[in-house]
Amino acid sequence: MNAQLHPLASNTELDAFWMPYTANRQFKSNPRLLARAEGMYYWTVDGREVMDGCAGLWCVNAGHGRREITEAVTKQLSTMDFAPSFQMGHLIAFELANRLAAIAPPGLDRVFFTNSGSESVDTALKMAIAYHRAKGQGQKTRLIGREKGYHGVGFGGMSVGGIVNNRKIFGSSMLPGVDHMQHTLDIGHNAYSRGLPQWGAHLANELERLIGLHDASTIAAVIVEPIAGSAGVILPPAGYLKRLREICDKNDILLIFDEVITGFGRVGKPFASLAFDVTPDLMTSAKGLTNGAMPMGAVFAHRKIYDAVMQAPEGSIELFHGYTYSAHPAACAAALATLDIYTKEGLLTRAASMSTEWENAVHSLRGLPHVIDIRNYGLIGAVELEPRAGKPGARAFEIFLKCFERGVMVRQTGDTIAMSPPLIIDAKQITRLVETLGAVIRETA
Ligand SMILES: Cc1ncc(COP(=O)(O)O)c(C=O)c1O
């Protein structure tokens, strides 16, 4: 297969950039180089159009090249490029926090800014521990994650995460005092569920088993993705998240939803928490917050958490935590412009109106060779393929490469092909995305 896209690549030096989550040597011997983006499309360095079936990395929810965001960032940089948020403030940071609080799940109206999903996760974990300590329960420090969970790459997020390749070489460096519930992917019971699977709410009871093992008095928080993306789109069985909420309430354990990919309209509501009608105590976000145009994340904390931590003596710093670039002015400007676009174009709820069309399109791939499951929710879709004997991920990777050659970018994770297009996608584009994937699956052994 020839995925060599541009002669420049062969004489451009590619060695210095140690690429993240990439097979560096394989990529550099056959690079896929993007040069431009607009709306639903990328263009490669040699000018080929590639439809974006992943919103970049689940972040470009309003489509690429939004002038309003560029203009807002340009204006902000020329007015004030940087301002510290340690013991100083600048107005658009407060404005942005207020705007976010207005669309947040009920009660989660205190907003802490970070620069990424990983930082949001580590911030939320620290807030959970700080909250219990502020309430005189300093022994409540244990964190519970879930198998197959992805919470970024910080030591906290990696420790509560449950993807084996992210963990195995760092095994002895994990945070102590972390345990994991089992994941909710069960193809035997739930293959080809449309939307939420009906089987599996009882899997939340696993949390009770861990409480029995460690005792609630030692557990600070449970963190889950309402819909897990990185491990191949894993949906919560109907009733599962509500059950988790009940068990947390009963045991004074905080519930953290990691909404880094589900936030900002991906599931047809501003946040998955609103779509599933389960309110966490802390919620992490990033990605769609700025439409991917500037690095930024935000942690939404329930007011009870903020108020408890604010009990520190007057004049002292209440939470010893923050980043130089927390609430960076240019990122705030990008986020405000992004929220304006989302509001004006109804993008925070558009996925709900497209979801039946999307579901039907994605499920039309059922019955194709090697397809063993299809999962969908909002504008998220996943096709699970049977792995090749002894070569996990190889079939899906080949499909990803072939789709790219045919002008469609999908995401491969293990033996799953995941799709999460910009929320502006139209019916014709859905057809092209899914038909291209289908054609490639058909001809891949
Ligand atoms: C659920 C979830 N949490 C955290 C992260 C980490 O975000 P970042 O790559 O911005 O650090 C991701 C990234 O994909 C994610 O999907």
The ligand as an SDF file (V2000), in Angstrom:
LIG
                    3D

 16 16  0  0  0  0  0  0  0  0999 V2000
  -11.5800   11.0490   28.6910 C   0  0  0  0  0  0  0  0  0  0  0  0
  -10.2610   11.6830   28.5000 C   0  0  0  0  0  0  0  0  0  0  0  0
   -9.6370   12.2240   29.5550 N   0  0  0  0  0  0  0  0  0  0  0  0
   -8.4590   12.8430   29.4460 C   0  0  0  0  0  0  0  0  0  0  0  0
   -7.8360   12.9480   28.2200 C   0  0  0  0  0  0  0  0  0  0  0  0
   -6.5000   13.6160   28.1310 C   0  0  0  0  0  0  0  0  0  0  0  0
   -6.6020   14.8120   27.4700 O   0  0  0  0  0  0  0  0  0  0  0  0
   -5.2780   15.5320   26.9190 P   0  0  0  0  0  0  0  0  0  0  0  0
   -4.7660   14.6760   25.7980 O   0  0  0  0  0  0  0  0  0  0  0  0
   -5.7810   16.8760   26.4780 O   0  0  0  0  0  0  0  0  0  0  0  0
   -4.3230   15.6380   28.0570 O   0  0  0  0  0  0  0  0  0  0  0  0
   -8.4570   12.4130   27.0900 C   0  0  0  0  0  0  0  0  0  0  0  0
   -7.8240   12.5260   25.7710 C   0  0  0  0  0  0  0  0  0  0  0  0
   -8.2400   11.9590   24.8000 O   0  0  0  0  0  0  0  0  0  0  0  0
   -9.6870   11.7580   27.2340 C   0  0  0  0  0  0  0  0  0  0  0  0
  -10.3060   11.1890   26.1930 O   0  0  0  0  0  0  0  0  0  0  0  0
  1  2  1  0
  2  3  1  0
  2 15  2  0
  3  4  2  0
  4  5  1  0
  5  6  1  0
  5 12  2  0
  6  7  1  0
  7  8  1  0
  8  9  2  0
  8 10  1  0
  8 11  1  0
 12 13  1  0
 12 15  1  0
 13 14  2  0
 15 16  1  0
M  END
$$$$
